[in-house]
Amino acid sequence: MLRMATSSTFRVVQRSASYWRVTFDSPPINLVTFDAFAALADLVDRMEADDDLKVVVFDSANPDFFLAHFDLVPPKEPYAGPPWLETAARMARSRVITIASIRGRARGVGNEFTLACDMRFASREKAVLGQPEVGAGITPGGGSTERLPLLVGRGRALEIIAAADDFDAETAERYGWINRALPDAELDAYVDRVATRIASFDRKPLAEVKGLIDRTTLPADADLVAGQNTFRASLTWPEAAERIRRLLERGMQQPGELELRLGELIAER
């Protein structure tokens, strides 16, 4: 029988000893909160401690939102848990292969989560990716300014981040942002086939080849920290506070048109 584990952010189904499926399920729009950071850090702890695990697939229970973006409402108490950059770096360097199966919107740190995964496959009809931070008056801080240029090049990274627009899966595939854009009806079966195939191989060569590829494809820790520090500073800018206030008043972080069409509507004042 398959064992299951849950948190307030996601549920975990162990398809086999070597293959887990993690499904984000945090209604209404899979907003990324500090609680989500803590839950993901705990998940990475479990991944690293499991000697049989070889591959983890991340997907979403919400067909409209994979991971919406970071919660821009300040917490009532300061967060003292594991930093997101540390968790993302540990996942990227883990011996476990991670795959994002993207259906719905993955923006901001939601997209940055997928960038920390080893592979990304997306629904051609339903996936939407973007980095909307500049449109909110702030800067990204979860790794996109460091990871995206390594995948898509300098010009396209600037297009994605500076324009703060939404991108469909076919464009993302063409840019090298994701591995493949697949028909929505085929996404789950294709990703499951890839994961099952990887899980059938020996753990040692999988870990070794991932480590070798990581040597030339992961950003430097110092660069990631610089991006995070700039993001934190940008949250204190008065202009950013005003933009974020207006966006929240217009319906940001709530189900509705603004979140569904954020790339388009974030440019409107």
WOZI-V761679 format. One record per backbone hydrogen bond with DSSP energy under -0.5 kcal/mol. CO is the residue of the C=O (numbers start at 0). NH is the residue of the N-H. Records with the same first field share a line. If there is no record, write none. Layout:
CO=NH ; NH
//
This chain:
2=13
4=11
8=24
9=6
10=22
11=4
12=14 ; 20
15=18
17=53 ; 54
18=14 ; 15
19=56
20=12 ; 22
21=23 ; 58
22=10
23=60
25=29 ; 30
28=67
29=67
30=32
31=70
32=36
33=37
34=38
35=39
36=40
37=41
38=42
39=43
40=44
41=45
42=46
43=47
44=48
45=49
46=49
48=50
53=96
54=19
55=98
56=21
57=100
58=23
60=62
61=64
63=104
66=106
67=106
68=31
69=71
71=73
82=86
83=87
84=88
85=89
86=90
87=91
88=92
89=93
90=93
96=55
97=117 ; 118
98=57 ; 100
99=101 ; 120
100=102
101=122
103=127
104=65 ; 66
105=129
106=109
107=110 ; 111
108=112
109=113
110=114
111=115
112=115 ; 116
113=116
118=99
119=178 ; 179
120=101
121=181
122=126
126=168
127=105
128=166
129=107
131=134 ; 135
132=135 ; 137
133=136
142=145 ; 146
143=147
145=149
146=150
147=150 ; 151 ; 152
148=152
152=156
153=157
154=158
155=159
156=160
157=161 ; 162
158=162
159=130 ; 163
164=130
166=128
167=171
168=172
169=173
170=174
171=175 ; 176 ; 177
172=175
179=121 ; 181
181=123
182=185 ; 186
183=186 ; 187
185=189
186=190
187=191
188=192
189=193
190=194
191=195
192=196
193=197
194=198
195=199
196=199
197=200
201=205
202=206
203=207
204=208
205=209
206=210
207=211
208=212
209=213
210=214
212=215 ; 216
213=216 ; 217
219=223
220=224
221=225
222=226
223=227
224=228
225=229
226=230
227=231
228=232
229=233
230=234
232=235
233=236
236=240
237=241
238=242
239=243
240=244
241=245
242=246
243=247
244=248
245=249
246=250 ; 251
247=250
250=253
255=259
256=260
258=261
260=263 ; 264
261=265
263=266
264=267
//
